[in-house]
Amino acid sequence: MSPLAPRGGELREAARTWLEVHGAGPPEALAREVFGMERLERVLAQRLLGTLLGGDPAFELVDGRWRLAPAKRTAAPRPLRSLPFTVVDVETTGGSPPADRVIEVAAVRTRGGRVEEEWSSLVDPDRPVPAFVARLTGIDEARLTGAPRFAEIADAFLEILGGTPFVAHNAPFDWRFLNAELLRARGGCLTNARVCTLRLARRLMPEYRRRNLDALAHAFGIPIEGRHRALGDARATARILARLLDLAAERGVEDERGLAKLCGIGGTLYPDPAV
């Protein structure tokens, strides 16, 4: 199963992201976010959204409000210790794709808290690297000389990700950048379920005021070797994920359905059964 969707998937993904945050919403608010149109009457908004989302079983219209449809699954939920997760991290030229580009990407495949596979690559962004990014990451234009463009490494990234849940710290950031690159390189977007370790930490560690990567690594006693490099941050995030899943288990969350509910993503946390 390809983890890419046709080009229209970019707009549906924008709708999914907004609904994950807001739970449900009136058509005009959702349409403004998805289509970038400031002034939309409800009737026109509903017509546009109906065309985009009406045939997608992941979305439903209930009492005039759009929301993510609950997952329909007949098989018993699988225990988290048996499921693979792929932890992803990117370094970029800035914070706003598609104008800004990826300069490094890494993926760490884990299962039951143990690393099964790692992969990383520098990426030629085809544009200058700002000085502050070079200072932060140590990745300057000289280091990127001869690095592949994203289109050249897209297949390798998709292979390690497969149908597993896409995990990252502040996952929407990495997700947006990689989808922008994949849209440019392959004409499609990811369809994987997502797990955000920042969101998990908010649910599981409400007593902590700071839950960025450094704060969580310190709280769990996890060293970060290679901070602000994609593989170093992905490795640390993978260890943080394992500790968060331990905390979830202490609350009785031990299978994929429980984690989906805890993550607040409406039961979409189901990896491809083939992986």
N, C-alpha and C positions, 0 to 999 in steps of 0.2 A: 504494500500500500504506500503510495507516494505521500510524503508529508506536505506536499504543495497543493494549493487550491488554485483555480483559475483567477484571473486578474480581479474579478468582482469580489473575491475573498478579502481584498484589502478593506473595502467598505464594510463588509460584514464583520470583519475583525474589529474595526473601529466601533461598531455597534456593540459587539460582545464586550469589549473593554469598558465602554461607558456603562453598560448594564451590570457588569460585575461590580462596579463601584457603587452605583446608585440603586441596584436591585430591580427597579422597574421605573418607567417614566412615560410621560405623555409623548405623543408622536412629534409634536413641534420641538420639544427639547432634544429628543434623540436625533431628529433630522438635522437640527442645527449643528450638532456635534459631528455627525457622519458626513454630511454634505458640505459643511462649512458655509452655510447660508444663514445669515443673521436674521432675516425677516421671512418667516414662513407661516402661512395660515395653516390651521390644523388640517383642513381638507387636503391641501396640497402635500403637506408633510405626510399624511397618512397614505396618500396615493404613491408617493415616492418610496416610502418604507414598505408598503405592500408589494411593490414590484421587486424590491431588493431582498426582503426577508420572508415574504409570504410563502414561498415554496421551500424554505429551510426549516427542517424539524427542530433545529436548535433554538428557534425563536417562536414566541406565541404572543398573541394579542388577547388580553383578558381585561374586560371592563374598560376598554378604551386606552389601556396602557400596555406598552411593549415590555416583555421580560424574557429571560432565558427559560426555555422549557426544561422541566426536570428530566433527567436522563431516564430512559426506559431500559432496564436491564433485568433479564430474567435469571442469569447465572448468579451464583452466590458471590458476594464480594471477596476479592482475594486479599490475603494478609499482606500488610505493608512490607514485611521482611522478605517476601518473595518477589516483590516488584522491582523492576529496574527504573532508575531515575537518571536523567542526564543533566548535570549541572553545567551551566553555560556562563561565560563572562566575555565581554568585549571591551576593548579600548578603542576610543574614537577621537576624531579631530575636534569634536565639540559636542553639544547637547541636542542638536536639532536635525534629525534626518528628514528628507534625503539630502539636504544641503551639506551636512556633515557626514563623514564616512567612517567606516570601520578601519582601524589600522592593525588590530590583532584580535583573534578569536580563539577561545579554548573551550573544550568540552570534556567533562569527566563523567563517565558512566559508572554508577554505583548500584549495588544491590545488597540489602541487609547491612548497610553501613560499610561495606567493603568495596574498594575500587576495582572495577573489572577492566576498564580501558580508559586511556587518556589520549587526547589529541589537541594540538594547537598549531597555529600558523600566524606569522606576520602577514599583513595585507597591504598592498600598494593602494593608497586611497585615491591616486590620480589627482592629488591636489596638495598644496603645502600643509605641513604639520605646524600648527601654532606653537610659539615658543613655550607657552605655559604648559601645553600638553607634553612637549618634549621633556621639560623639566620634571613634570609629575611622573611620567612613565619611563623615562629614559629611552623612548622610541623617537628618534629624530629621523630626518630625511635620509641621512647617510646610512642609518641602520636599515632603512626600507629599500635601499638600492638593490634591485634584483628580486625583491619580494613579489609573489604572485598577486595578481588582481583577484578580487573576490570570486569572479566567475570561474577562475581556475581552481579554486578550493571548495566551491559550493558543494560538489558531489561528495567530497570527503566529509564535510560537516554534516550533510544530510544522512550519510551512511551511519555515522556514530549516533546521531540523534534518533534516527528510525522513527518508531511510533511511540517512544517513551515520553513521559511527561517532561516538559521543558522547565528546568528549575534555575532560578537566578535570584540574587539579592537585589530587590527593587526590579523585579522581572519585567515590568512594562518598558523600562529603558532598553534593556538588551533585546527584547522582543521587537520593539519598533525598529531598531537599527538593523537587525538581521532580516526582518521582513522587507525593509526598504532595499537592502542589498539583494535579497532573493528576487524581489519584484523586478529589479533592474537586470539581474543576471539570468533568471529563469522564467520570468513572467508570472510568478505565483507567490503565494504566501504560506507560511506554516499553518497547520491545522492542529498541532499537538495540544494536549491539555497543558496548563501552566501551573506551576507551584512557585509562589513568591516567598522566600524565606523571611523577608521583612514583614510581610503580612502574617506569616505564621508566628513570628516572634511577638508581634503586637497582640495576637490572640493568646499566646501561651505565657508571655512574660510581661504582663501589664504593669508590674511594679518597676520596670526599668524605664527610665526616661529617654535614654538613647539606645537605639537598636540598629545603628549602622554596622557595617561589617567589622570595623575595628572594635566597637563596643561589645558586640556579641562574641567575637574571638577572645577578647579579654575576659568576658564573663565565663566562658567555657574553658579557658586556659588553652586555647588553640593558637599556636604561633602561625603567623602568615609569612611565608618565605616567598619573597617576590611580590610585595604589595604594589598595586597598580600595574601589574602585569597580568594578562588574562589567565594564564595557567596557575599562577600563584593564588590569585583571588578565587578561581574556580575550585582549586583544591581545598582552600579554607572554607568556602561555602558548602562544599560537599560534607566536610566534617561538621559544620554547623547544622546542616540538614539532619544528619544522623542524630545529633543531640536533641534537636527539636522534635524529631520523631519519637525519641525516648520520652520526652516530656509529654507528648501527645498520648503515648501508650499508658503513662501514669494516670491519665484522665479517661482511660478506657477506649481511646481511639487506636484501633489496631488493624483496620482494614481500609481499603480504598474508598469505600462509601463514607466512612466516618471522617476520613481526611478531607474528602470533597466538601462535606458539610462544615468542617472546621475552617477550611480555607475560604469559605464564603463564595465558592464559584459554582454553586448550584448543581453539583453532581456530575460535572463534566470531567472529573479526574479519572478517566479510565484509559490506560494505555492500550495500544494495539495488542490484542491477545496473542498475536503471533510472535511477539518479542519475548 
